[in-house]
Amino acid sequence: MSLRPVDLQIIIPRATDVGKTQQLADKNIMSQQEQSAEQWQQISASRQQKVQSTPPVEGNKVQKDKEKENQGKNAHQGHHLVKIPLNTRNKGKKSTRVYLTLPI
């Protein structure tokens, strides 16, 4: 296929238009990637600042399991607990008694 001079006059300006269009598309993609990276950095920074905690249900379950385990140990070993009053704390109108609990 041979190219005529008229064809070259049409093709050359089109080639520059295509090049400009490709550059704009590349810049658009780059800016989208930069925005996405910036958003992920913000998300990561906010997650690092938040306190990671266990759900309340799990925490209570672990606490209750430990209490049951301790009660089971005390029952199997024949231990009894003794409460020894230490002092009284006054908080406003109410007074609170503090005990020391020891196994015997």
Secondary structure, DSSP 8 states (H G I E B T S, - for coil): ----HHHHHHHHHHHHHHHHHHHHHHHHHHHHHHHHHHHHHHHHHHHHHS-----HHHHHHHHHHHHHHHHHHHHHHT--EEEEEEEEEEETTEEEEEEEEEE-
